Amino acid sequence: MTLELLPLLLETAFTSRDGRIVNVSSGLHNKGIFDPANMNGEVNYGRLQFYNNSKLYNVGIIFIISLPLPFHHLFLSFSLH
């Protein structure tokens, strides 16, 4: 979904020079496990662990977006817990 919304976000940020990304997550991201082989829960699925993992992935996406990319000066990104 982020990749689908990014073009719209960039267009708005270029126009207004005031774009923001706000991610509201849970403190349970601390218990998440980064497992690229099981990101969709296809190998092993437990409801609470999958929730924890999804919160960790959300925080990770915001971290990556906040890195100095060619368009990083156009918007601020925040991750709240």
N, C-alpha and C positions, 0 to 999 in steps of 0.2 A: 504494500500500500504506500509506503514511503516513496518508493521510486515513481509511483503513479502521481503522487501529489507534488513531488519535487519541481517539475516544470512550472506548475501553477505558483508555487512558493517563490521560485526564482523570478518569474515574471512580475509578481507583486513586489518583491524586494527591489528589483531594478527600478520599478516605477516610483515607489514610495521611499526607498532607502531606509526603511524601518521595519524589516521583516523579523519575525520571532518564531521560534519553535519551542513549545513548552511541552514537556513530557511529565505526566504525573504518574509515578510508579509507586511501588510498595517497598518497604524496608526488607521484604523477603527476598529481594534480589541478592542479598548477601548469602542466601542459602542455595542460590541457583548454581547450576553446573553447566559450563559451556561444553556442549557435545554436538559438534557439527554433523556427526553421523546420525543423530537422533533429534534433530530440531523440530520435526513434526510429530514426534512421539510414535513413530512407526516401529522402532525396535523395542522400546520399553516405555510404558506409559503408567504413570501414577499421577493422579489429579493434582495433589499439592506440589510434588516435585516439578511437574510440568508448568504449573503456575509460577513457581519460583524461577524456573528457567526462562519463561517468557518475560518476566520482569527484568532479569539480567540482560536478556537480548535487547529489550527496549532501552535500557541505560547504555548499553554498548553502541546502539545506533546513534544516540545523541552524542556520545563521545566522539564517534567517527565524524559526524556532521560538524562538530566543533573544531576539528583539526584544520590547519591552514590549507584549505582548498582554494582554488582560483576565485571562488565566490564567497569566501568566509566573511568578508568585510560587509556583506549586504544584510546579514541578519545575525541575531543572537540566538543561542540555543541554551535551554535550561532543562535540567532534570531534577524534579522534586520528589522527595520521598516522605 
